[in-house]
Amino acid sequence: MLTIRAATIHDAEAIAHVHVQSWRTTYFGIVPEPYLASLNEADRVLTWRDWLTRDIQVFVANLNGELVGFISGGALREPLPDYDAELFTLYLLQHAQGRAIGTALLKALAKSLHDKNFKSLAVWVLEKNPAVRFYEKSAAHLLSSKEIEIGGIQLTEIAYGWPHLKPLISSESASDPAS
């Protein structure tokens, strides 16, 4: 059984676990292995304890009692014309992907942001991340790209956006192809 709910400070450890493990599986072969190996769940717990006290929206997905994914978002951190909110993170454990969990999390975030009077949503994602297909199939539009450095190498990050949150909230939202 799948449940989506707002995260609490008590979820920091489980979110950190999903965050690190998802990076290691999603970015294997994209991000240098020494960087992935250096990711530390204990450090991420501290980061998430801090983030969960800030004015951002965080939702978690529990599948049969196991926290298997999370999403976070809030006000746009870097200007993108005509966009006001940003999806900061969306990660699922590998065994939870392809089960419509990503779509359920995206819908929860979109509704929460809409309720806070945001109108649109953007996300930055590594170009080689397989989740790019998820955003494309969720009707996001390609907006921009930039070069970033991770683990000593340059990677391309691309921005996708949904110009209106309402379609993401509706039951007609795209099905979950990848997450």
TORTOR-287267 format. One line per 8 residues: for each residue x, y, z of N, C-alpha, C. Coordinates in Angstrom, 1 decimal. Last residue first. Layout:
BEGIN
X,Y,Z,X,Y,Z,X,Y,Z | ...
END
This chain:
BEGIN
9.7,6.9,-12.6,10.1,7.0,-11.2,9.2,6.2,-10.3 | 8.9,6.5,-15.3,10.3,6.1,-14.9,10.5,6.1,-13.4 | 6.2,7.2,-15.9,7.0,6.3,-16.8,8.3,5.8,-16.2 | 3.2,7.7,-14.7,4.6,7.7,-14.2,5.4,6.7,-15.0 | 1.0,9.7,-16.7,1.3,8.5,-15.9,2.8,8.5,-15.6 | 0.0,13.1,-16.4,0.7,12.0,-17.1,1.0,10.9,-16.2 | -3.1,14.0,-15.0,-1.7,14.1,-15.0,-1.1,12.9,-15.8 | -5.8,14.0,-14.6,-5.4,13.7,-15.9,-3.9,13.8,-16.1
-6.4,14.8,-12.1,-6.3,13.4,-12.3,-5.8,13.0,-13.7 | -4.4,17.8,-11.4,-5.6,17.1,-11.9,-5.3,15.6,-12.0 | -1.9,18.8,-10.9,-2.7,18.4,-9.7,-3.9,17.6,-10.2 | -0.8,19.5,-13.3,-0.1,18.5,-12.5,-1.0,18.0,-11.3 | -2.5,21.5,-14.1,-2.6,20.2,-14.8,-1.8,19.1,-14.1 | -1.8,23.6,-12.2,-3.1,22.9,-12.2,-3.1,21.6,-12.9 | 0.7,24.9,-12.7,0.6,23.8,-11.7,-0.7,23.0,-11.8 | 2.1,25.8,-15.7,0.9,25.9,-14.9,0.9,24.7,-14.0
4.5,25.3,-17.0,4.1,26.7,-16.9,2.9,26.9,-16.0 | 6.9,23.3,-15.9,5.5,23.2,-16.1,5.0,24.6,-16.0 | 10.2,22.7,-17.2,9.2,23.4,-16.5,7.8,23.1,-16.9 | 13.7,21.8,-16.9,12.3,21.6,-17.4,11.3,22.4,-16.6 | 17.0,22.4,-17.5,15.8,22.8,-16.8,14.6,22.4,-17.6 | 19.9,20.3,-17.2,18.9,21.0,-18.0,17.7,21.3,-17.1 | 23.4,20.2,-17.0,22.2,20.2,-16.2,21.1,20.9,-17.1 | 26.3,18.5,-17.9,25.2,19.4,-18.3,24.0,19.1,-17.5
29.4,18.5,-16.1,28.2,17.8,-16.5,27.1,18.9,-17.0 | 32.8,18.2,-15.5,31.7,19.0,-15.9,30.6,18.2,-16.5 | 34.2,16.7,-12.5,33.9,16.7,-13.9,32.8,17.7,-14.2 | 34.5,16.7,-9.7,35.7,17.1,-10.6,35.4,17.0,-12.1 | 32.1,16.2,-8.6,33.1,15.2,-8.5,34.3,15.5,-9.4 | 30.5,18.3,-10.8,30.3,17.3,-9.7,31.4,16.3,-9.7 | 29.7,21.4,-12.1,30.8,20.5,-11.7,30.3,19.6,-10.6 | 27.6,22.3,-14.9,27.9,22.3,-13.5,29.1,21.3,-13.2
26.2,24.3,-17.4,27.3,23.3,-17.1,27.5,23.5,-15.5 | 22.8,24.4,-18.4,24.0,25.0,-17.9,25.0,23.9,-17.6 | 19.7,25.2,-20.2,20.7,24.3,-19.7,21.9,25.1,-19.2 | 16.1,25.4,-20.4,17.4,25.9,-20.4,18.4,24.8,-20.1 | 13.5,24.1,-20.9,13.7,25.6,-20.7,15.1,26.1,-20.9 | 11.2,21.8,-22.0,12.6,22.1,-21.9,12.8,23.6,-21.9 | 8.3,21.2,-20.1,8.9,21.8,-21.3,10.4,22.0,-21.0 | 6.5,18.3,-19.0,7.4,19.4,-18.8,8.0,19.9,-20.1
4.8,16.1,-19.2,4.4,17.3,-19.9,5.3,18.5,-19.6 | 5.8,13.8,-18.2,4.9,14.5,-17.3,4.5,15.9,-17.9 | 7.6,13.0,-20.1,6.3,12.4,-20.1,5.3,13.0,-19.2 | 9.7,14.6,-19.1,9.2,14.8,-20.5,7.8,14.2,-20.6 | 10.2,13.5,-16.6,9.8,14.9,-16.7,9.1,15.2,-18.1 | 10.9,10.9,-17.4,9.8,11.1,-16.5,9.3,12.5,-16.6 | 13.3,11.3,-18.9,12.0,10.8,-19.5,10.8,11.0,-18.7 | 15.0,12.1,-16.9,14.6,13.1,-17.9,13.4,12.6,-18.6
15.8,9.9,-15.4,14.5,10.6,-15.0,14.1,11.7,-16.0 | 18.4,9.2,-16.2,17.3,8.5,-16.8,15.9,9.2,-16.5 | 20.6,11.9,-16.7,19.8,11.2,-15.7,18.6,10.5,-16.4 | 22.0,13.4,-18.4,22.1,12.0,-18.5,21.3,11.2,-17.5 | 21.4,16.0,-17.5,21.0,15.6,-18.8,21.0,14.1,-19.0 | 20.2,16.5,-14.2,21.4,16.1,-15.1,20.9,15.6,-16.4 | 17.8,19.1,-13.8,18.1,17.6,-13.8,19.3,17.4,-14.7 | 15.7,21.4,-12.2,17.0,21.2,-12.9,17.4,19.7,-12.7
12.4,22.4,-12.8,13.3,21.5,-12.1,14.6,21.4,-13.0 | 9.6,24.6,-12.0,10.7,24.2,-12.8,11.6,23.2,-12.0 | 6.2,25.6,-12.1,7.2,24.8,-11.5,8.3,24.4,-12.5 | 3.7,28.1,-11.2,4.5,27.3,-12.2,5.6,26.6,-11.4 | 2.4,29.5,-9.2,1.7,29.3,-10.4,2.4,28.3,-11.3 | 1.8,29.6,-5.7,2.7,29.5,-6.8,1.9,29.1,-8.0 | 0.1,29.7,-3.5,-0.1,30.7,-4.5,1.1,30.7,-5.5 | 0.0,27.5,-1.9,0.8,28.6,-1.4,0.9,29.7,-2.5
-1.4,25.7,-3.4,-2.1,26.2,-2.2,-1.3,27.4,-1.6 | 0.7,25.1,-5.2,-0.5,25.8,-5.7,-1.2,26.4,-4.5 | 2.3,23.5,-3.5,2.8,24.8,-4.0,1.7,25.7,-4.5 | 0.5,21.4,-3.1,1.0,22.2,-1.9,1.5,23.5,-2.4 | 0.3,20.4,-5.7,-0.9,20.9,-4.9,-0.5,21.8,-3.8 | 2.9,19.7,-6.3,2.3,20.7,-7.1,1.0,21.2,-6.3 | 3.4,17.6,-4.4,4.1,18.9,-4.3,3.4,20.0,-5.1 | 1.5,15.7,-5.2,1.4,16.3,-3.9,2.2,17.6,-3.8
2.5,15.2,-7.8,1.1,15.7,-7.7,1.0,16.4,-6.3 | 4.9,14.1,-7.2,4.9,15.3,-8.0,3.5,16.0,-7.8 | 4.1,11.7,-5.9,4.9,12.7,-5.2,4.8,14.1,-5.9 | 2.8,10.4,-8.0,2.1,10.8,-6.8,2.8,11.8,-6.0 | 5.0,10.1,-9.8,3.8,10.9,-10.2,3.0,11.3,-9.0 | 6.6,8.4,-8.3,7.1,9.7,-8.7,5.9,10.6,-9.1 | 4.9,6.1,-8.2,5.2,6.8,-7.0,5.7,8.2,-7.3 | 4.4,4.5,-10.3,3.6,5.7,-10.2,3.8,6.5,-9.0
6.4,2.6,-10.5,5.2,2.2,-9.8,4.2,3.4,-9.6 | 9.1,3.1,-11.3,8.1,2.5,-12.2,6.8,2.1,-11.7 | 10.9,2.3,-8.2,10.7,3.1,-9.5,9.7,2.3,-10.4 | 11.5,0.9,-6.1,10.3,1.6,-6.0,10.0,2.3,-7.3 | 14.1,-0.1,-6.3,13.0,-1.0,-6.4,11.6,-0.4,-6.3 | 15.6,2.3,-6.0,15.5,1.7,-7.3,14.3,0.7,-7.4 | 14.0,5.0,-4.2,14.9,3.8,-4.2,14.6,3.0,-5.5 | 13.7,8.2,-5.6,13.1,7.0,-5.2,14.2,5.9,-5.1
13.6,11.8,-5.4,14.4,10.5,-5.5,13.5,9.3,-4.9 | 13.7,14.9,-6.2,12.8,13.9,-6.3,13.6,12.6,-6.5 | 14.2,18.3,-5.2,14.7,16.9,-5.2,13.5,16.0,-5.4 | 13.1,20.8,-6.0,14.5,20.7,-5.6,15.0,19.3,-5.8 | 11.1,22.4,-8.2,11.2,21.1,-7.6,12.7,20.9,-7.3 | 10.2,25.8,-7.7,11.2,24.8,-8.1,11.0,23.5,-7.4 | 8.3,28.6,-8.9,8.6,27.5,-7.9,9.5,26.5,-8.6 | 8.0,30.4,-11.0,8.1,30.9,-9.6,8.4,29.9,-8.6
8.7,31.5,-14.3,8.6,30.4,-13.4,8.8,31.0,-12.0 | 9.3,33.5,-16.2,7.9,33.0,-16.1,7.7,31.8,-15.1 | 12.7,32.8,-16.5,11.6,33.6,-16.8,10.3,32.9,-16.8 | 14.3,31.8,-13.6,13.9,31.3,-14.9,12.7,32.1,-15.3 | 16.7,32.4,-11.1,15.7,32.9,-12.0,15.6,32.1,-13.3 | 16.9,30.1,-8.6,17.7,30.7,-9.6,16.7,31.2,-10.7 | 15.0,29.1,-6.8,16.3,29.6,-6.3,17.1,30.3,-7.3 | 11.5,29.4,-6.3,12.6,29.3,-7.3,13.9,29.9,-6.8
10.2,28.0,-3.4,10.4,29.2,-4.2,11.6,28.9,-5.1 | 10.0,24.5,-3.5,9.7,25.7,-2.9,9.9,26.8,-3.9 | 10.4,20.9,-2.6,10.3,22.1,-3.5,9.9,23.3,-2.8 | 11.0,17.4,-2.8,11.0,18.7,-2.1,10.9,19.8,-3.1 | 10.2,14.0,-2.2,10.2,15.1,-3.1,10.3,16.4,-2.3 | 11.0,10.5,-1.9,10.7,11.8,-1.3,10.8,12.9,-2.4 | 10.8,7.0,-1.1,11.0,8.1,-1.9,10.6,9.4,-1.3 | 10.3,5.0,0.7,11.0,4.6,-0.5,11.3,5.8,-1.4
9.8,3.8,3.8,10.0,5.1,3.1,10.8,4.8,1.9 | 7.6,1.1,4.3,9.0,1.5,4.0,9.0,2.9,3.3 | 5.0,0.4,4.4,5.6,0.7,5.6,7.1,1.1,5.5 | 4.2,0.0,1.7,4.2,-1.1,2.6,5.0,-0.9,3.8 | 5.8,2.8,1.0,5.3,1.7,0.3,5.4,0.5,1.3 | 5.6,6.3,1.3,5.8,5.0,2.1,5.1,3.9,1.3 | 7.1,9.2,0.4,6.3,8.1,-0.1,6.7,6.8,0.7 | 7.0,12.6,1.5,7.6,11.3,1.5,6.6,10.2,1.0
7.6,16.0,0.8,6.7,14.9,1.0,7.4,13.6,0.8 | 8.2,19.3,1.7,8.8,18.0,1.5,7.7,16.9,1.8 | 8.6,22.6,0.9,7.6,21.6,1.0,8.4,20.2,0.8 | 10.2,25.0,3.0,10.1,24.3,1.8,9.1,23.1,2.0 | 11.3,26.8,5.1,10.1,27.0,4.4,10.1,26.3,3.0 | 12.9,24.4,7.4,12.9,25.6,6.5,11.5,25.7,5.8 | 13.3,22.1,8.7,12.8,23.2,9.5,12.6,24.5,8.7 | 14.3,20.4,6.8,12.9,20.1,7.3,12.4,21.2,8.3
16.9,21.2,6.6,16.0,21.5,5.5,14.5,21.3,6.0 | 18.0,20.1,9.0,18.0,21.5,8.8,16.9,21.8,7.7 | 17.7,17.4,8.5,17.1,17.9,9.7,17.0,19.4,9.6 | 19.2,17.2,6.1,17.8,17.1,6.1,17.1,17.5,7.3 | 21.8,17.5,7.1,21.3,18.4,6.1,19.8,18.4,6.1 | 22.0,15.3,8.9,22.1,16.6,9.4,21.5,17.7,8.4 | 21.7,13.2,6.9,20.7,13.4,8.0,20.8,14.8,8.6 | 24.0,13.6,5.4,22.8,13.9,4.8,21.7,14.1,5.9
25.9,12.5,7.2,26.0,14.0,6.8,24.7,14.4,6.3 | 25.1,9.9,7.2,25.0,10.7,8.5,25.1,12.2,8.2 | 25.5,9.1,4.5,24.2,9.2,5.0,24.1,10.0,6.3 | 27.7,10.4,2.3,27.6,9.9,3.6,26.2,10.1,4.2 | 29.6,9.8,-0.6,28.4,10.2,0.0,28.1,9.6,1.3 | 31.8,8.5,-1.7,32.0,9.5,-0.6,30.8,10.0,0.0 | 30.9,7.1,-3.9,31.3,6.4,-2.7,31.5,7.3,-1.5 | 30.5,9.3,-5.7,29.3,8.5,-5.2,29.7,7.7,-3.9
33.2,10.0,-6.1,32.3,11.0,-5.5,31.0,10.2,-4.9 | 34.2,7.7,-7.3,34.8,8.1,-5.9,33.8,9.1,-5.3 | 32.7,7.6,-9.7,32.4,6.6,-8.6,33.0,7.1,-7.3 | 31.4,10.6,-11.2,32.5,9.7,-10.8,32.3,8.9,-9.6 | 28.2,10.2,-12.7,29.0,10.9,-11.8,30.2,10.0,-11.4 | 27.5,8.1,-14.5,27.4,9.5,-14.9,28.3,10.4,-14.0 | 27.9,5.6,-13.3,28.3,5.8,-14.7,28.1,7.2,-15.3 | 25.2,6.3,-11.2,26.3,5.4,-11.5,26.6,5.4,-13.0
23.0,7.8,-10.6,24.1,8.5,-11.2,25.3,7.6,-11.4 | 21.2,6.0,-9.4,20.8,6.8,-10.6,22.0,7.4,-11.3 | 22.6,4.7,-7.3,22.1,3.9,-8.4,21.8,4.8,-9.6 | 23.5,6.9,-5.7,24.5,5.8,-6.1,23.9,5.0,-7.2 | 21.2,8.4,-5.3,22.4,9.0,-6.0,23.3,7.8,-6.6 | 19.8,6.5,-3.8,19.3,6.9,-5.1,20.4,7.6,-5.9 | 21.3,6.5,-1.4,21.2,5.3,-2.2,20.7,5.6,-3.7 | 21.0,9.2,-0.6,22.3,8.6,-0.9,22.2,7.4,-1.8
18.1,9.4,-0.3,18.9,10.3,-1.0,20.2,9.8,-1.5 | 17.4,7.3,1.5,16.9,7.3,0.1,17.8,8.2,-0.8 | 18.8,8.3,3.8,19.1,7.0,3.2,18.7,6.9,1.7 | 17.5,10.7,4.2,19.0,10.7,3.9,19.4,9.4,3.3 | 15.0,9.8,4.8,15.2,10.6,3.6,16.6,10.6,3.2 | 15.6,8.5,7.3,15.1,7.7,6.1,15.2,8.5,4.8 | 16.3,10.7,8.8,17.2,9.6,8.6,16.8,8.8,7.4 | 14.1,12.5,8.7,15.4,12.9,8.2,16.3,11.7,7.9
11.6,12.1,9.8,11.9,11.4,8.6,13.3,11.6,8.1 | 11.3,13.8,11.9,11.5,12.4,12.3,11.9,11.5,11.0 | 10.4,16.1,10.8,11.8,16.0,11.2,12.2,14.6,11.5 | 8.2,14.9,8.2,8.5,15.6,9.5,10.0,15.4,9.8 | 6.5,15.4,5.1,7.6,14.9,5.9,7.7,15.6,7.2 | 3.2,14.6,4.2,4.2,15.6,4.4,5.3,15.0,5.3 | 2.7,11.6,2.3,2.4,12.5,3.3,3.5,13.5,3.5 | 1.3,8.8,0.6,2.1,10.1,0.5,1.7,11.0,1.6
1.4,5.3,0.6,0.9,6.5,1.2,1.9,7.7,0.9 | 0.6,2.2,-0.8,1.3,3.4,-1.0,0.6,4.6,-0.2 | 0.8,-1.2,0.0,0.0,0.0,0.0,0.9,1.2,0.0
END
